[in-house]
Amino acid sequence: MKKFRNAKVALCTGILLAALISFAALTGQRAQAADQPPSNAEVKIDNFTFQAPSVTIPAGTQVTWVNRDDMPHAIASDDKLFKSKALDTDEKFSFTFTTPGMYHYFCSIHPKMTGEVIVK
């Protein structure tokens, strides 16, 4: 009977040890993910175009538009989710996309300038 009890204790100890190792590995992965900075993407505005006109990003990514043109530009989404002030040369506007989907935008000063952000 004593051998049987020792085997049960050894089995329970092994299961507990495996569970603790799994938990430690899982919490370590979560800590690493929390330590990683959020993603960022940049869209340059130059020569009356958005460079690149289409950007694909993961949810939680901040997109920054930078005006490198000599003319002011203003970024506005078709669905009125975001809108910048008029950006002079070298000024920036940022927006963080938290929800997956397709977001179309344009320059509200020069409406023929269009672009899109695809959030996965």
TIVO-2410 file (N, C-alpha, C; in nm, 3 decimals):
# residues 120
REC num residu      c1      c2      c3 atome chaine
REC   1      M   0.081  -0.119   0.000     N      A
REC   1      M   0.000   0.000   0.000    CA      A
REC   1      M   0.086   0.126   0.000     C      A
REC   2      K   0.201   0.118   0.070     N      A
REC   2      K   0.289   0.234   0.078    CA      A
REC   2      K   0.346   0.269  -0.060     C      A
REC   3      K   0.381   0.167  -0.142     N      A
REC   3      K   0.432   0.189  -0.276    CA      A
REC   3      K   0.327   0.259  -0.363     C      A
REC   4      F   0.202   0.217  -0.348     N      A
REC   4      F   0.093   0.277  -0.424    CA      A
REC   4      F   0.076   0.424  -0.386     C      A
REC   5      R   0.081   0.455  -0.255     N      A
REC   5      R   0.067   0.592  -0.209    CA      A
REC   5      R   0.184   0.677  -0.261     C      A
REC   6      N   0.305   0.624  -0.258     N      A
REC   6      N   0.422   0.698  -0.308    CA      A
REC   6      N   0.410   0.725  -0.458     C      A
REC   7      A   0.354   0.628  -0.532     N      A
REC   7      A   0.334   0.648  -0.676    CA      A
REC   7      A   0.232   0.757  -0.701     C      A
REC   8      K   0.126   0.760  -0.622     N      A
REC   8      K   0.025   0.866  -0.637    CA      A
REC   8      K   0.084   1.002  -0.605     C      A
REC   9      V   0.164   1.010  -0.500     N      A
REC   9      V   0.228   1.137  -0.463    CA      A
REC   9      V   0.322   1.182  -0.574     C      A
REC  10      A   0.400   1.088  -0.629     N      A
REC  10      A   0.493   1.122  -0.738    CA      A
REC  10      A   0.417   1.170  -0.861     C      A
REC  11      L   0.306   1.102  -0.894     N      A
REC  11      L   0.226   1.142  -1.009    CA      A
REC  11      L   0.167   1.281  -0.988     C      A
REC  12      C   0.110   1.306  -0.872     N      A
REC  12      C   0.052   1.438  -0.843    CA      A
REC  12      C   0.160   1.546  -0.844     C      A
REC  13      T   0.276   1.516  -0.791     N      A
REC  13      T   0.386   1.612  -0.791    CA      A
REC  13      T   0.429   1.644  -0.934     C      A
REC  14      G   0.437   1.542  -1.019     N      A
REC  14      G   0.474   1.562  -1.158    CA      A
REC  14      G   0.372   1.648  -1.232     C      A
REC  15      I   0.244   1.621  -1.209     N      A
REC  15      I   0.139   1.699  -1.273    CA      A
REC  15      I   0.145   1.844  -1.227     C      A
REC  16      L   0.163   1.864  -1.096     N      A
REC  16      L   0.172   2.000  -1.042    CA      A
REC  16      L   0.294   2.074  -1.099     C      A
REC  17      L   0.406   2.003  -1.107     N      A
REC  17      L   0.527   2.065  -1.162    CA      A
REC  17      L   0.507   2.103  -1.309     C      A
REC  18      A   0.445   2.016  -1.388     N      A
REC  18      A   0.418   2.047  -1.529    CA      A
REC  18      A   0.325   2.167  -1.540     C      A
REC  19      A   0.223   2.176  -1.455     N      A
REC  19      A   0.130   2.289  -1.458    CA      A
REC  19      A   0.203   2.418  -1.424     C      A
REC  20      L   0.290   2.414  -1.324     N      A
REC  20      L   0.366   2.534  -1.285    CA      A
REC  20      L   0.459   2.580  -1.397     C      A
REC  21      I   0.523   2.485  -1.463     N      A
REC  21      I   0.613   2.520  -1.575    CA      A
REC  21      I   0.532   2.583  -1.689     C      A
REC  22      S   0.417   2.525  -1.720     N      A
REC  22      S   0.332   2.580  -1.826    CA      A
REC  22      S   0.285   2.720  -1.791     C      A
REC  23      F   0.245   2.740  -1.666     N      A
REC  23      F   0.199   2.871  -1.621    CA      A
REC  23      F   0.311   2.974  -1.630     C      A
REC  24      A   0.430   2.936  -1.587     N      A
REC  24      A   0.545   3.027  -1.593    CA      A
REC  24      A   0.577   3.065  -1.737     C      A
REC  25      A   0.571   2.967  -1.826     N      A
REC  25      A   0.598   2.997  -1.968    CA      A
REC  25      A   0.492   3.089  -2.024     C      A
REC  26      L   0.366   3.066  -1.991     N      A
REC  26      L   0.256   3.149  -2.041    CA      A
REC  26      L   0.267   3.292  -1.989     C      A
REC  27      T   0.293   3.310  -1.861     N      A
REC  27      T   0.303   3.446  -1.806    CA      A
REC  27      T   0.427   3.516  -1.859     C      A
REC  28      G   0.532   3.442  -1.888     N      A
REC  28      G   0.651   3.502  -1.949    CA      A
REC  28      G   0.622   3.554  -2.088     C      A
REC  29      Q   0.542   3.479  -2.166     N      A
REC  29      Q   0.504   3.524  -2.300    CA      A
REC  29      Q   0.419   3.649  -2.291     C      A
REC  30      R   0.327   3.653  -2.195     N      A
REC  30      R   0.243   3.772  -2.179    CA      A
REC  30      R   0.326   3.893  -2.140     C      A
REC  31      A   0.424   3.873  -2.053     N      A
REC  31      A   0.509   3.984  -2.012    CA      A
REC  31      A   0.590   4.036  -2.130     C      A
REC  32      Q   0.640   3.944  -2.214     N      A
REC  32      Q   0.714   3.988  -2.332    CA      A
REC  32      Q   0.625   4.069  -2.425     C      A
REC  33      A   0.502   4.025  -2.446     N      A
REC  33      A   0.410   4.097  -2.535    CA      A
REC  33      A   0.379   4.234  -2.478     C      A
REC  34      A   0.365   4.244  -2.348     N      A
REC  34      A   0.334   4.374  -2.286    CA      A
REC  34      A   0.453   4.468  -2.296     C      A
REC  35      D   0.575   4.413  -2.297     N      A
REC  35      D   0.695   4.496  -2.305    CA      A
REC  35      D   0.720   4.549  -2.445     C      A
REC  36      Q   0.660   4.486  -2.548     N      A
REC  36      Q   0.683   4.529  -2.684    CA      A
REC  36      Q   0.609   4.659  -2.711     C      A
REC  37      P   0.677   4.756  -2.772     N      A
REC  37      P   0.610   4.882  -2.801    CA      A
REC  37      P   0.502   4.863  -2.909     C      A
REC  38      P   0.402   4.951  -2.908     N      A
REC  38      P   0.299   4.940  -3.012    CA      A
REC  38      P   0.359   4.966  -3.149     C      A
REC  39      S   0.295   4.910  -3.250     N      A
REC  39      S   0.342   4.927  -3.387    CA      A
REC  39      S   0.313   5.067  -3.436     C      A
REC  40      N   0.396   5.113  -3.527     N      A
REC  40      N   0.377   5.244  -3.589    CA      A
REC  40      N   0.398   5.230  -3.740     C      A
REC  41      A   0.327   5.313  -3.814     N      A
REC  41      A   0.343   5.318  -3.960    CA      A
REC  41      A   0.344   5.465  -3.999     C      A
REC  42      E   0.414   5.496  -4.107     N      A
REC  42      E   0.423   5.635  -4.152    CA      A
REC  42      E   0.382   5.644  -4.299     C      A
REC  43      V   0.303   5.748  -4.329     N      A
REC  43      V   0.265   5.779  -4.466    CA      A
REC  43      V   0.317   5.919  -4.496     C      A
REC  44      K   0.403   5.927  -4.595     N      A
REC  44      K   0.456   6.059  -4.635    CA      A
REC  44      K   0.362   6.121  -4.737     C      A
REC  45      I   0.347   6.251  -4.728     N      A
REC  45      I   0.269   6.328  -4.824    CA      A
REC  45      I   0.370   6.411  -4.903     C      A
REC  46      D   0.374   6.388  -5.033     N      A
REC  46      D   0.469   6.460  -5.117    CA      A
REC  46      D   0.417   6.463  -5.260     C      A
REC  47      N   0.437   6.576  -5.326     N      A
REC  47      N   0.398   6.593  -5.466    CA      A
REC  47      N   0.249   6.559  -5.487     C      A
REC  48      F   0.166   6.604  -5.391     N      A
REC  48      F   0.021   6.586  -5.398    CA      A
REC  48      F  -0.020   6.438  -5.402     C      A
REC  49      T   0.057   6.351  -5.334     N      A
REC  49      T   0.021   6.210  -5.323    CA      A
REC  49      T   0.052   6.159  -5.182     C      A
REC  50      F  -0.022   6.054  -5.144     N      A
REC  50      F   0.010   5.980  -5.022    CA      A
REC  50      F   0.103   5.867  -5.062     C      A
REC  51      Q   0.219   5.860  -5.000     N      A
REC  51      Q   0.317   5.757  -5.033    CA      A
REC  51      Q   0.334   5.669  -4.910     C      A
REC  52      A   0.282   5.555  -4.897     N      A
REC  52      A   0.210   5.470  -4.989    CA      A
REC  52      A   0.058   5.494  -4.978     C      A
REC  53      P  -0.011   5.482  -5.090     N      A
REC  53      P  -0.155   5.509  -5.088    CA      A
REC  53      P  -0.236   5.402  -5.014     C      A
REC  54      S  -0.178   5.282  -4.995     N      A
REC  54      S  -0.246   5.176  -4.921    CA      A
REC  54      S  -0.148   5.118  -4.820     C      A
REC  55      V  -0.192   5.111  -4.695     N      A
REC  55      V  -0.109   5.058  -4.586    CA      A
REC  55      V  -0.188   4.950  -4.515     C      A
REC  56      T  -0.126   4.834  -4.493     N      A
REC  56      T  -0.188   4.725  -4.418    CA      A
REC  56      T  -0.115   4.712  -4.285     C      A
REC  57      I  -0.192   4.715  -4.176     N      A
REC  57      I  -0.134   4.716  -4.042    CA      A
REC  57      I  -0.213   4.624  -3.949     C      A
REC  58      P  -0.153   4.581  -3.838     N      A
REC  58      P  -0.231   4.510  -3.737    CA      A
REC  58      P  -0.308   4.609  -3.650     C      A
REC  59      A  -0.417   4.562  -3.591     N      A
REC  59      A  -0.495   4.647  -3.501    CA      A
REC  59      A  -0.405   4.696  -3.387     C      A
REC  60      G  -0.427   4.819  -3.346     N      A
REC  60      G  -0.347   4.879  -3.240    CA      A
REC  60      G  -0.230   4.960  -3.291     C      A
REC  61      T  -0.217   4.969  -3.422     N      A
REC  61      T  -0.105   5.042  -3.482    CA      A
REC  61      T  -0.140   5.189  -3.500     C      A
REC  62      Q  -0.043   5.273  -3.471     N      A
REC  62      Q  -0.058   5.417  -3.493    CA      A
REC  62      Q   0.000   5.452  -3.629     C      A
REC  63      V  -0.081   5.520  -3.709     N      A
REC  63      V  -0.035   5.569  -3.840    CA      A
REC  63      V  -0.008   5.718  -3.826     C      A
REC  64      T   0.107   5.760  -3.877     N      A
REC  64      T   0.143   5.902  -3.875    CA      A
REC  64      T   0.162   5.949  -4.018     C      A
REC  65      W   0.090   6.055  -4.053     N      A
REC  65      W   0.106   6.119  -4.183    CA      A
REC  65      W   0.201   6.237  -4.164     C      A
REC  66      V   0.299   6.248  -4.254     N      A
REC  66      V   0.398   6.356  -4.247    CA      A
REC  66      V   0.392   6.432  -4.378     C      A
REC  67      N   0.368   6.562  -4.370     N      A
REC  67      N   0.362   6.645  -4.491    CA      A
REC  67      N   0.502   6.687  -4.532     C      A
REC  68      R   0.549   6.632  -4.641     N      A
REC  68      R   0.680   6.670  -4.699    CA      A
REC  68      R   0.662   6.760  -4.821     C      A
REC  69      D   0.538   6.799  -4.847     N      A
REC  69      D   0.507   6.884  -4.962    CA      A
REC  69      D   0.522   7.031  -4.923     C      A
REC  70      D   0.530   7.117  -5.024     N      A
REC  70      D   0.540   7.262  -5.000    CA      A
REC  70      D   0.403   7.325  -4.978     C      A
REC  71      M   0.299   7.247  -4.997     N      A
REC  71      M   0.161   7.295  -4.982    CA      A
REC  71      M   0.099   7.231  -4.857     C      A
REC  72      P   0.005   7.299  -4.794     N      A
REC  72      P  -0.064   7.237  -4.680    CA      A
REC  72      P  -0.157   7.126  -4.727     C      A
REC  73      H  -0.175   7.026  -4.639     N      A
REC  73      H  -0.266   6.915  -4.664    CA      A
REC  73      H  -0.337   6.882  -4.534     C      A
REC  74      A  -0.457   6.826  -4.543     N      A
REC  74      A  -0.534   6.784  -4.426    CA      A
REC  74      A  -0.590   6.646  -4.452     C      A
REC  75      I  -0.573   6.556  -4.356     N      A
REC  75      I  -0.618   6.418  -4.372    CA      A
REC  75      I  -0.755   6.402  -4.307     C      A
REC  76      A  -0.847   6.339  -4.379     N      A
REC  76      A  -0.982   6.315  -4.326    CA      A
REC  76      A  -1.031   6.179  -4.373     C      A
REC  77      S  -1.092   6.104  -4.283     N      A
REC  77      S  -1.145   5.973  -4.323    CA      A
REC  77      S  -1.283   5.990  -4.383     C      A
REC  78      D  -1.317   5.902  -4.476     N      A
REC  78      D  -1.449   5.906  -4.540    CA      A
REC  78      D  -1.561   5.891  -4.437     C      A
REC  79      D  -1.536   5.811  -4.333     N      A
REC  79      D  -1.640   5.785  -4.232    CA      A
REC  79      D  -1.636   5.883  -4.114     C      A
REC  80      K  -1.554   5.990  -4.127     N      A
REC  80      K  -1.543   6.096  -4.026    CA      A
REC  80      K  -1.488   6.046  -3.893     C      A
REC  81      L  -1.410   5.937  -3.898     N      A
REC  81      L  -1.349   5.882  -3.777    CA      A
REC  81      L  -1.232   5.970  -3.731     C      A
REC  82      F  -1.160   6.028  -3.824     N      A
REC  82      F  -1.049   6.116  -3.788    CA      A
REC  82      F  -1.036   6.227  -3.891     C      A
REC  83      K  -0.980   6.339  -3.845     N      A
REC  83      K  -0.956   6.454  -3.933    CA      A
REC  83      K  -0.846   6.538  -3.871     C      A
REC  84      S  -0.750   6.575  -3.953     N      A
REC  84      S  -0.640   6.659  -3.905    CA      A
REC  84      S  -0.669   6.805  -3.935     C      A
REC  85      K  -0.591   6.889  -3.873     N      A
REC  85      K  -0.590   7.031  -3.912    CA      A
REC  85      K  -0.507   7.039  -4.040     C      A
REC  86      A  -0.501   7.154  -4.102     N      A
REC  86      A  -0.415   7.171  -4.219    CA      A
REC  86      A  -0.270   7.159  -4.173     C      A
REC  87      L  -0.198   7.067  -4.238     N      A
REC  87      L  -0.059   7.042  -4.201    CA      A
REC  87      L   0.035   7.117  -4.294     C      A
REC  88      D   0.116   7.203  -4.237     N      A
REC  88      D   0.219   7.270  -4.317    CA      A
REC  88      D   0.336   7.174  -4.337     C      A
REC  89      T   0.435   7.216  -4.414     N      A
REC  89      T   0.552   7.133  -4.441    CA      A
REC  89      T   0.615   7.083  -4.312     C      A
REC  90      D   0.641   6.952  -4.307     N      A
REC  90      D   0.703   6.880  -4.196    CA      A
REC  90      D   0.613   6.862  -4.073     C      A
REC  91      E   0.489   6.906  -4.079     N      A
REC  91      E   0.397   6.880  -3.968    CA      A
REC  91      E   0.341   6.738  -3.981     C      A
REC  92      K   0.296   6.684  -3.867     N      A
REC  92      K   0.249   6.546  -3.860    CA      A
REC  92      K   0.110   6.538  -3.799     C      A
REC  93      F   0.042   6.429  -3.836     N      A
REC  93      F  -0.087   6.393  -3.776    CA      A
REC  93      F  -0.087   6.243  -3.753     C      A
REC  94      S  -0.130   6.198  -3.635     N      A
REC  94      S  -0.132   6.056  -3.605    CA      A
REC  94      S  -0.270   6.011  -3.560     C      A
REC  95      F  -0.300   5.884  -3.590     N      A
REC  95      F  -0.424   5.821  -3.547    CA      A
REC  95      F  -0.396   5.673  -3.523     C      A
REC  96      T  -0.449   5.619  -3.412     N      A
REC  96      T  -0.431   5.478  -3.379    CA      A
REC  96      T  -0.555   5.400  -3.421     C      A
REC  97      F  -0.534   5.297  -3.502     N      A
REC  97      F  -0.642   5.213  -3.552    CA      A
REC  97      F  -0.656   5.091  -3.462     C      A
REC  98      T  -0.768   5.082  -3.392     N      A
REC  98      T  -0.788   4.973  -3.296    CA      A
REC  98      T  -0.881   4.864  -3.347     C      A
REC  99      T  -0.962   4.893  -3.448     N      A
REC  99      T  -1.062   4.798  -3.496    CA      A
REC  99      T  -1.029   4.754  -3.638     C      A
REC 100      P  -1.028   4.621  -3.662     N      A
REC 100      P  -1.003   4.574  -3.799    CA      A
REC 100      P  -1.105   4.628  -3.898     C      A
REC 101      G  -1.061   4.652  -4.019     N      A
REC 101      G  -1.148   4.703  -4.124    CA      A
REC 101      G  -1.068   4.778  -4.229     C      A
REC 102      M  -1.140   4.838  -4.323     N      A
REC 102      M  -1.077   4.916  -4.429    CA      A
REC 102      M  -1.120   5.061  -4.410     C      A
REC 103      Y  -1.023   5.150  -4.401     N      A
REC 103      Y  -1.048   5.291  -4.376    CA      A
REC 103      Y  -0.997   5.373  -4.493     C      A
REC 104      H  -1.087   5.440  -4.563     N      A
REC 104      H  -1.051   5.526  -4.675    CA      A
REC 104      H  -1.037   5.669  -4.624     C      A
REC 105      Y  -0.937   5.739  -4.677     N      A
REC 105      Y  -0.917   5.878  -4.638    CA      A
REC 105      Y  -0.877   5.960  -4.759     C      A
REC 106      F  -0.879   6.092  -4.740     N      A
REC 106      F  -0.846   6.184  -4.849    CA      A
REC 106      F  -0.791   6.311  -4.789     C      A
REC 107      C  -0.737   6.398  -4.875     N      A
REC 107      C  -0.695   6.531  -4.832    CA      A
REC 107      C  -0.816   6.621  -4.846     C      A
REC 108      S  -0.861   6.681  -4.738     N      A
REC 108      S  -0.981   6.764  -4.745    CA      A
REC 108      S  -0.956   6.896  -4.818     C      A
REC 109      I  -0.831   6.930  -4.841     N      A
REC 109      I  -0.798   7.049  -4.919    CA      A
REC 109      I  -0.789   7.013  -5.068     C      A
REC 110      H  -0.737   6.893  -5.096     N      A
REC 110      H  -0.721   6.844  -5.233    CA      A
REC 110      H  -0.789   6.706  -5.243     C      A
REC 111      P  -0.921   6.702  -5.258     N      A
REC 111      P  -0.997   6.577  -5.248    CA      A
REC 111      P  -0.959   6.466  -5.346     C      A
REC 112      K  -0.884   6.499  -5.451     N      A
REC 112      K  -0.842   6.393  -5.545    CA      A
REC 112      K  -0.730   6.308  -5.485     C      A
REC 113      M  -0.669   6.357  -5.378     N      A
REC 113      M  -0.567   6.279  -5.308    CA      A
REC 113      M  -0.638   6.181  -5.215     C      A
REC 114      T  -0.620   6.051  -5.240     N      A
REC 114      T  -0.688   5.949  -5.160    CA      A
REC 114      T  -0.590   5.841  -5.115     C      A
REC 115      G  -0.630   5.771  -5.010     N      A
REC 115      G  -0.552   5.659  -4.960    CA      A
REC 115      G  -0.639   5.569  -4.876     C      A
REC 116      E  -0.581   5.458  -4.830     N      A
REC 116      E  -0.655   5.366  -4.745    CA      A
REC 116      E  -0.563   5.301  -4.644     C      A
REC 117      V  -0.622   5.267  -4.530     N      A
REC 117      V  -0.554   5.190  -4.428    CA      A
REC 117      V  -0.635   5.063  -4.408     C      A
REC 118      I  -0.569   4.949  -4.420     N      A
REC 118      I  -0.634   4.820  -4.399    CA      A
REC 118      I  -0.583   4.766  -4.266     C      A
REC 119      V  -0.676   4.746  -4.173     N      A
REC 119      V  -0.640   4.700  -4.039    CA      A
REC 119      V  -0.681   4.554  -4.026     C      A
REC 120      K  -0.583   4.470  -3.996     N      A
REC 120      K  -0.608   4.324  -3.981    CA      A
REC 120      K  -0.631   4.290  -3.836     C      A
***
